[in-house]
Amino acid sequence: MPLFHISHTTRYNYSHPIFDSKNIIKMFPLEDEFTVLKSQFITYNGYTDMKFNKDGFGNKIGFFTLYGNHNFLEIKSLLFIEKKYQDVFADALKSQSLWEHYTHFALDNSFKLFLNPKDFSVFNELSGEVFSLKPYAYTPLNFILILNQYIYNHYQYLPNSTLVTTPIKEVWRNRCGVCQDFSLVMIDMLRIVGIPARYVSGYICPNQTGMRGDGATHAWVEAFLPNYGWIGVDPTNNVVVCDKHISVAVGRDYDDVSPLRGQFSGMASQHLQVVVNVSYE
């Protein structure tokens, strides 16, 4: 059972002093029987006091305000977390999920948010691509894995080629991007064929051969399997999510899981720096 050490620093430098900086952070790992939080220490500009709540997706969120003038905002998170191994594929296989199990999901309010494609401007293009893979010729679980591998093989991993605001249509047209892009493309394709899918943010921990996106914040996909629940797949690395991924937040897309969101008073431009270090023992 590896113990992961994750250091995550987010810093905004401002061109002029600002004040009344109100912020929301989502940097708290999601715990379950296979993910055990040992400790977490978070500071912002050296302060530690903040209020906590949960959003509509069950993510833990922290609130804080810096009232006085300041030229920067620096949030540091030091996380120690233990991951237990789970044979996800074997467990999911036991669910024997079938396509007919999804027929009522469109009427279920708890799944509606995860069935509507994000970008309808590329709906026809994505539909043509996903249906060319003949999804209903396979079980839902097998098709999820086939689509995961398809995106890995047909979209080029190209760091710094996109922004979090890059439209899915542009990613589809250029056939390249990074983890959030591949995740959003896969999510919309799954939703088109009727499988609820959601966006996951967190960290990926390196193995001996390395992983695309390791040592940084990462994004992947969770698809819903009846009789099992949410299964995580990572199209950036063509793997089923297991003991190398640390989930922090889930939602419909990046907007629901952004690690930091806020506003301030004052006239200033800002420059963002993010540093993530991941190690394990």
SVG drawing of the C-alpha trace seen along z (x, -y; Angstrom):
<svg xmlns="http://www.w3.org/2000/svg" viewBox="-38 -50 49 61">
<polyline fill="none" stroke="black" stroke-width="0.4" points="0.0,0.0 2.0,-3.0 1.9,-6.3 1.9,-9.3 3.4,-12.7 1.9,-15.5 3.0,-19.1 0.8,-21.5 1.6,-25.2 -0.6,-27.8 0.6,-31.3 -0.9,-34.5 1.4,-37.5 -0.4,-40.8 0.9,-43.8 -0.6,-46.2 -1.8,-45.7 -5.3,-44.1 -7.6,-43.6 -10.8,-41.8 -9.7,-38.6 -12.5,-36.0 -11.6,-32.5 -13.0,-29.0 -10.6,-26.0 -11.1,-22.4 -7.9,-20.7 -9.2,-18.0 -8.9,-14.4 -12.0,-12.2 -11.8,-9.4 -13.2,-5.8 -12.2,-2.4 -9.2,-2.3 -8.1,-5.9 -7.0,-6.8 -6.1,-10.4 -3.3,-10.4 -2.8,-14.2 -3.2,-17.4 -1.9,-20.9 -3.1,-23.9 -2.0,-27.5 -2.8,-30.7 -0.2,-33.5 0.8,-31.8 -2.8,-31.7 -4.7,-28.5 -8.2,-29.6 -10.9,-28.8 -14.5,-27.6 -15.6,-24.3 -18.6,-23.0 -19.5,-20.6 -20.8,-21.4 -23.6,-19.7 -21.3,-16.9 -20.1,-16.0 -16.7,-17.7 -15.2,-19.3 -14.6,-23.0 -12.8,-25.6 -13.6,-29.4 -11.3,-32.2 -10.9,-36.0 -7.8,-38.1 -9.0,-41.6 -5.8,-43.8 -3.6,-44.9 -1.5,-42.1 0.7,-41.7 0.3,-37.9 -1.8,-35.0 0.0,-31.7 -1.8,-28.5 0.2,-25.6 -1.2,-22.1 0.9,-19.3 -0.9,-16.0 -0.1,-12.5 -2.4,-9.8 -2.4,-6.0 -3.8,-4.0 -4.9,-0.4 -4.9,1.8 -8.2,2.8 -8.8,5.1 -11.2,2.6 -11.7,4.4 -12.5,7.8 -15.0,6.1 -16.7,4.2 -16.9,7.3 -19.0,8.9 -21.7,6.2 -22.7,7.8 -24.0,4.3 -26.0,4.4 -27.2,1.6 -30.9,2.1 -29.9,1.1 -29.4,-2.4 -32.9,-3.0 -34.4,-4.8 -31.3,-7.0 -32.5,-9.9 -35.5,-10.3 -33.3,-10.0 -32.4,-13.5 -29.3,-12.2 -27.9,-11.3 -29.3,-14.0 -26.4,-16.3 -24.0,-13.5 -25.9,-12.6 -26.0,-16.0 -23.0,-16.6 -21.0,-19.7 -20.5,-21.0 -23.4,-20.6 -21.5,-22.5 -19.5,-19.3 -22.3,-16.8 -22.6,-15.5 -18.9,-15.0 -18.5,-13.2 -21.6,-11.1 -20.2,-10.0 -16.9,-9.1 -18.3,-7.2 -20.9,-5.3 -18.3,-4.2 -16.9,-2.1 -20.2,-0.1 -20.7,-0.6 -23.7,1.6 -21.8,4.6 -20.0,4.7 -21.0,4.7 -20.9,1.3 -17.8,2.1 -15.9,3.3 -17.0,0.3 -15.8,-2.1 -12.3,-0.4 -12.4,-0.4 -13.2,-4.1 -10.5,-4.8 -7.9,-3.1 -9.3,-4.7 -8.7,-8.2 -5.3,-7.3 -4.3,-6.0 -6.0,-8.6 -5.4,-11.9 -1.8,-13.2 -0.7,-14.1 0.9,-17.5 1.6,-19.5 0.9,-23.3 -1.1,-22.9 -4.4,-23.9 -5.9,-25.9 -8.7,-24.8 -11.0,-27.1 -10.1,-25.4 -13.4,-24.2 -14.0,-20.5 -14.5,-21.2 -11.0,-22.6 -9.5,-19.5 -11.5,-17.2 -10.4,-19.1 -6.7,-19.2 -6.7,-15.7 -4.3,-16.8 -4.3,-18.1 -3.7,-17.1 -5.5,-15.3 -8.5,-17.6 -9.1,-17.7 -9.0,-13.9 -11.3,-13.6 -13.9,-16.0 -13.9,-14.3 -14.4,-10.9 -17.1,-12.2 -19.2,-13.7 -18.8,-10.5 -20.0,-8.3 -22.9,-10.6 -23.9,-10.4 -24.3,-6.6 -26.2,-6.9 -23.6,-6.2 -23.4,-8.8 -19.9,-10.2 -18.2,-12.8 -15.0,-14.7 -12.5,-14.0 -9.6,-16.1 -6.7,-15.1 -3.2,-13.8 -1.5,-10.9 1.4,-9.3 4.3,-8.0 5.2,-4.4 8.5,-2.9 8.0,-3.8 6.3,-7.1 2.8,-8.3 1.6,-11.1 0.7,-13.9 2.5,-12.7 3.9,-15.2 1.1,-17.6 -2.7,-18.0 -4.4,-15.5 -7.9,-14.8 -9.6,-11.6 -13.1,-10.2 -15.6,-8.2 -18.4,-6.3 -21.3,-4.8 -21.9,-1.1 -25.3,0.2 -24.9,2.7 -21.3,1.4 -21.1,-2.4 -18.6,-4.8 -15.5,-3.3 -12.5,-5.5 -10.6,-5.4 -7.7,-7.6 -7.7,-8.1 -4.4,-10.0 -2.7,-6.9 -5.1,-4.1 -5.5,-2.7 -8.3,-1.8 -7.9,-4.1 -6.7,-2.3 -4.0,-2.9 -2.0,-5.5 -4.7,-8.1 -5.8,-10.5 -9.2,-12.0 -9.8,-15.5 -13.1,-16.6 -15.8,-15.3 -18.3,-17.3 -19.7,-17.7 -16.5,-19.4 -13.6,-21.5 -15.7,-24.4 -17.1,-22.2 -13.7,-21.0 -11.4,-24.0 -8.9,-23.9 -9.1,-27.7 -11.8,-30.2 -12.2,-33.7 -12.5,-37.4 -10.7,-40.5 -11.0,-44.3 -8.4,-46.5 -7.0,-47.1 -4.3,-44.6 -3.2,-42.0 -2.2,-38.6 0.3,-35.9 -0.3,-32.3 2.3,-29.8 1.5,-26.2 4.0,-23.7 3.1,-20.1 5.5,-17.5 4.4,-13.8 6.5,-11.1 5.7,-7.9 7.2,-5.4"/>
</svg>
